[in-house]
Amino acid sequence: MTPFTAQIRVRHYEMDALGHVNNAVYQHYLEHAAIEHLENLGFTLDRYRELGGVFVMRRIEIDYLRSAAAGDRLEISTWIEQMRGPRAVRRYEIRSNGSDEILLKAEALWVWVEIVTMRPRAIPTEIIDVFKAQFPE
């Protein structure tokens, strides 16, 4: 399976007191990559409304391995590892642009929730079908 890769340039206001990207900012980068990945597959906010739900992040585990600084260009790779019921497990890796060295690894649990009630519901088959070939039975 080929991961989806988003690009981002680190902005000065995203730095902490030590001159590194603030840890909380990395979560924004991960969400950005996930949204861009799904939009690239045609799952925009309008499409979510048609399907009656939206993905929300329920849990995230992040391993900070190296730091990035203002002006760095980053590649955020992401892929869906599993979808079952209302849950999707998504993995991430962040690297400096053109480097093999991993700055961050993460795993997030996303849950499909009904827009009106915000209660978990099974992920629509329209979404699962797009990823079905990637999941082992």
CORFENLIN-V227977 format. One record per residue. N is the residue number from 1. RES is the residue in one small letter. PHI is phi in radians with two decimals (none if undefined). PSI is psi as a letter, one per 30 degrees, with the letter a starting at -180 (999 if undefined). BURIAL is 1 if it has 24 or more other C-alpha atoms within 12 Angstrom, else 0. Layout:
[[N/RES/PHI/PSI/BURIAL] [N/RES/PHI/PSI/BURIAL]]
This chain:
[[1/m/none/k/0] [2/t/-1.60/k/0] [3/p/-1.20/l/0] [4/f/-1.47/k/1] [5/t/-2.16/k/1] [6/a/-1.86/l/1] [7/q/-1.98/k/1] [8/i/-2.60/k/1] [9/r/-1.86/k/0] [10/v/-1.22/k/1] [11/r/-1.70/l/0] [12/h/-1.03/e/0] [13/y/-1.27/f/0] [14/e/-1.59/g/1] [15/m/-1.46/l/0] [16/d/-1.69/a/0] [17/a/-1.14/f/0] [18/l/-1.60/f/0] [19/g/1.47/g/0] [20/h/-1.92/l/1] [21/v/-1.03/k/1] [22/n/-1.07/k/1] [23/n/-0.97/e/1] [24/a/-1.13/f/0] [25/v/-1.16/e/1] [26/y/-1.01/e/1] [27/q/-1.12/e/1] [28/h/-1.09/e/0] [29/y/-1.06/e/1] [30/l/-1.14/e/1] [31/e/-1.09/e/1] [32/h/-0.99/e/1] [33/a/-1.14/e/1] [34/a/-1.10/e/1] [35/i/-1.12/e/1] [36/e/-1.08/e/1] [37/h/-1.05/e/1] [38/l/-1.19/e/1] [39/e/-1.08/e/0] [40/n/-1.06/f/0] [41/l/-1.63/g/0] [42/g/1.68/g/0] [43/f/-1.70/i/1] [44/t/-1.56/l/0] [45/l/-1.04/e/0] [46/d/-1.10/e/0] [47/r/-1.16/e/0] [48/y/-1.00/e/1] [49/r/-1.03/e/0] [50/e/-1.06/e/0] [51/l/-1.46/f/1] [52/g/1.43/g/0] [53/g/-2.71/a/1] [54/v/-2.74/l/1] [55/f/-1.50/k/1] [56/v/-2.22/k/1] [57/m/-1.37/k/1] [58/r/-1.78/e/0] [59/r/-2.67/k/0] [60/i/-2.52/k/1] [61/e/-2.18/k/0] [62/i/-2.16/k/1] [63/d/-1.89/j/0] [64/y/-1.54/j/0] [65/l/-1.79/e/0] [66/r/-2.53/l/0] [67/s/-1.79/l/1] [68/a/-2.12/l/1] [69/a/-2.33/l/1] [70/a/-0.92/k/0] [71/g/1.61/f/0] [72/d/-1.11/k/1] [73/r/-1.82/k/0] [74/l/-2.02/k/1] [75/e/-1.92/k/1] [76/i/-1.92/j/1] [77/s/-1.68/k/1] [78/t/-2.55/l/1] [79/w/-2.72/l/1] [80/i/-1.53/k/1] [81/e/-1.62/e/1] [82/q/-2.77/k/1] [83/m/-2.34/k/1] [84/r/-2.72/k/1] [85/g/1.05/b/0] [86/p/-1.57/f/1] [87/r/-1.82/k/1] [88/a/-2.32/k/1] [89/v/-1.74/k/1] [90/r/-2.09/k/1] [91/r/-1.91/l/1] [92/y/-2.48/l/1] [93/e/-2.48/k/1] [94/i/-2.04/k/1] [95/r/-2.29/l/1] [96/s/-1.19/k/1] [97/n/-0.91/k/1] [98/g/1.43/g/0] [99/s/-1.87/l/0] [100/d/-1.57/f/0] [101/e/-1.30/k/0] [102/i/-1.46/k/1] [103/l/-1.57/e/1] [104/l/-2.68/k/1] [105/k/-2.19/k/1] [106/a/-2.63/l/1] [107/e/-2.35/k/1] [108/a/-2.18/k/1] [109/l/-1.81/j/1] [110/w/-1.84/k/1] [111/v/-2.16/k/1] [112/w/-1.43/k/1] [113/v/-2.13/k/1] [114/e/-1.18/k/0] [115/i/-1.06/e/0] [116/v/-1.24/e/0] [117/t/-1.64/f/0] [118/m/1.05/g/0] [119/r/-1.68/k/0] [120/p/-1.07/k/1] [121/r/-2.41/l/1] [122/a/-1.03/k/1] [123/i/-1.09/k/1] [124/p/-1.00/k/1] [125/t/-1.05/f/0] [126/e/-1.04/e/0] [127/i/-1.40/e/1] [128/i/-1.04/e/1] [129/d/-1.03/e/0] [130/v/-1.15/e/0] [131/f/-1.79/f/1] [132/k/-0.87/e/0] [133/a/-1.13/f/0] [134/q/-1.48/f/0] [135/f/-1.71/k/0] [136/p/-1.25/k/0] [137/e/-1.37/999/0]]
